[in-house]
Amino acid sequence: MKKFMVSISFPGVISEEYIEQIPSQKEYISKLVNQKKITSYGLSTDRTKLWLTFYAESEPEVWRLLVGFSLYKYMEIEIDEMLFHENTKLFFPQLSLN
């Protein structure tokens, strides 16, 4: 499996149609997180940028997953394959207060 960083830009002006698609967008992202296809994601405070890290066999597979986003037609997408992506959760175990 390879790791990819996907940077998505959304329009600054939001229509009613766009807003109606947000719940299904969130649901689809949750599905991909549960399938471990998306390993992390973040949204800018102005809601115009979304960053996601994907585990996939190839860049075409990432594109196939992105086409399923309900907001796909509003997205400007950039995909970069990553050599590595470190996460502090991998280095520091969660403490249990039991």
Rosetta blueprint (number, residue, H / E / L):
1 M L
2 K E
3 K E
4 F E
5 M E
6 V E
7 S E
8 I E
9 S E
10 F L
11 P L
12 G L
13 V L
14 I L
15 S L
16 E H
17 E H
18 Y H
19 I H
20 E H
21 Q H
22 I H
23 P H
24 S H
25 Q H
26 K H
27 E H
28 Y H
29 I H
30 S H
31 K H
32 L H
33 V H
34 N H
35 Q L
36 K L
37 K L
38 I E
39 T E
40 S E
41 Y E
42 G E
43 L E
44 S L
45 T L
46 D L
47 R L
48 T L
49 K E
50 L E
51 W E
52 L E
53 T E
54 F E
55 Y E
56 A E
57 E L
58 S L
59 E H
60 P H
61 E H
62 V H
63 W H
64 R H
65 L H
66 L H
67 V H
68 G L
69 F L
70 S L
71 L L
72 Y H
73 K H
74 Y H
75 M L
76 E E
77 I E
78 E E
79 I E
80 D E
81 E E
82 M E
83 L L
84 F L
85 H L
86 E L
87 N L
88 T H
89 K H
90 L H
91 F H
92 F L
93 P L
94 Q L
95 L L
96 S L
97 L L
98 N L
